[in-house]
Amino acid sequence: PSFSIHDLRQAGDAAIEKLEGEVKLWIYGCENAVDVASLDLPAVTAITLNCLANVPPSFVDYSLHSKRVDGVLLTGCRQGDCQYRLGNQWVEDRFTGKREPYLRARVDMRRIKMIWAGQGDQAVLKREIEAFIEDLKVLKAEGVPLGDSSVDPSEKEALAAGLSASVVGKKVVKPSAQENRHE
């Protein structure tokens, strides 16, 4: 990994502290996909890793549950184009409870989106991000609190099954949830 866990957390905390706006979004990107640092969107911060599979699910939980950001977007290589072969599959599996380390069940899945976009897909990725920001504004307007762990377990499983995972330039992928999610 290009960052130690300590460095990754420090870089994320510093970037989040600078965010301003109605909705705050943290983007994790892959250095072999769209350059997320160059997107230049308000209230958005991005960190690029050598592979998106290096994102610990606990960091996403921390960012959302500690009410530091309203949403987290994960974007990397298109399906089948991963520089490291299985990075996007591992990310999907971790965030849907099929592979360790798992994302905790308390995380509101409506606040996470995955988009698989190649290097030439910057305009499409930007539109997807803007749409996700609008979705987060609706959640905020509905009064859904950040870090809300009061979601009914059956609803939580349905949300995980519908985790927003888009493939730019290919069909939309909706990963299924694992039955035994960890708390």
Salt bridges, closest charged atoms under 4 A:
ASP13 OD1 - ARG68 NH2 3.07
GLU17 OE2 - ARG68 NH1 3.24
ASP61 OD2 - ARG104 NE 3.74
ASP61 OD1 - ARG106 NE 2.99
ASP70 OD1 - LYS140 NZ 3.56
ASP108 OD2 - ARG110 NH2 2.83
ASP108 OD2 - ARG111 NE 3.88
ASP121 OD1 - ARG78 NH2 2.86
GLU128 OE1 - LYS113 NZ 3.13
GLU134 OE2 - LYS137 NZ 3.31
